[in-house]
């Protein structure tokens, strides 16, 4: 007898997400602002060999993504890591997985909102300073909040629009480089191989262009066929993104001879190929890329508090579904308000640094859940990885290696988040038991 997929209790969200909707969430999770600034750092550390570091990072993250793919195919409920942690290790671990993921996503959303306003300031400086900055943040976050409250179809349509714009700019850069530079974009690899320490540092730098995909598994309760579409969206998304990243690195190295010294590598590459017009086009690409990332985050992240409310770990208010638009409106509005507060008080670099360790804990919980849950679902129609437990072990080891590279600030902030989450969990459970 086959084991059926796990559903969250009391699910009320309509199943409208097909493969392309999930794929859009995956690629927009991957491609945010990082790729617009990473090529110079990669070139400084690994020289002409930097193009291969992208492939190494993709391979490093592949075991983690495969674990998400397998577990994503087992579950037809909303929550992603919440469900994986809860079903494998109990409600407390499931709550902490969801809580840490939520914290990382809300801070990341705030950071990218700040970056988007800074990009707008390239065209219109008053929008990025003083009261203009506050108004810009309020309009951007408010508009994204409203779009998501009005319905999942509208959210995915807007995400598709920004994805087309984002890819158009990046592909234009790549095709122009191939057209104008021809075979000159290919490295000769005649220079000596950088030291292992530099290659490791380059991998650590570029790995952050390969996270964010995990947001796609959260709205599993709205996916039509998660057992098939979730793994396919994750794996094809990774393949497309790593190929695009490698081509961008090749073009940037060829177009900007002193790429390692550039503070805005893709901007300089576009200017070298197209002049001032190229710089403007690239800045539009930055704005649309970050906006697409924000749309995807605003769609998936509020589903975390919605799922936690359904299982009784947060107040029921978060689990309310709007009777007309059939969206978790309260959770979406809460996410929007606190994202605005974080963006108003924080800078991009500070906010971005706060998310790293929390995200890695989520990766470890997910990879560790595979051996526990596979036995339960081995006869289901889900996507089961080959090679026994080798891939989950590799995913845990990759995450542990990355953990050893984080700063002390990330450690104490994550410990604080875990403590706050524990207090919320205990409070929520006491309220639930007191009914």
Secondary structure, DSSP 4 states (H G I P E B T S, - for coil): -PPPPB--TT--S---B-HHHHHHHHHHHH-SSTHHHHHHHHHHHHGGGHHHHHHHHHHHHHHHHHHHHHHHHHB-SS-THHHHHHHHH-HHHHHHHHHHHHHHHHHHHHHHHHHHHHHHHHH-GGGGSHHHHHHHHHHHHHHHHHHHHH-HHHHHHHHHHHHHHHHHHHHHHHHHHHHHHGGGGS----SPPPPHHHHHHHHHHHGGGG--TTHHHHGGGGBS-HHHHHHHHHHHHHHHHHHHHHHHHHHHHHH-TTGGG-SSHHHHHHHHHHTHHHHHHHHHHHHHHHHHHHHHHHHHTHHHHHHHHHTTSS-GGGG---TTT-S-HHHHHHHHHHHHHHHHH--HHHHHHTTHHHHHHHHHHHHHHHHHHHHHHTTSSS---SSTTHHHHHHHHHHHHHHTTS-HHHHHHHHHHHHHHHHHHHHHHHHHHT-
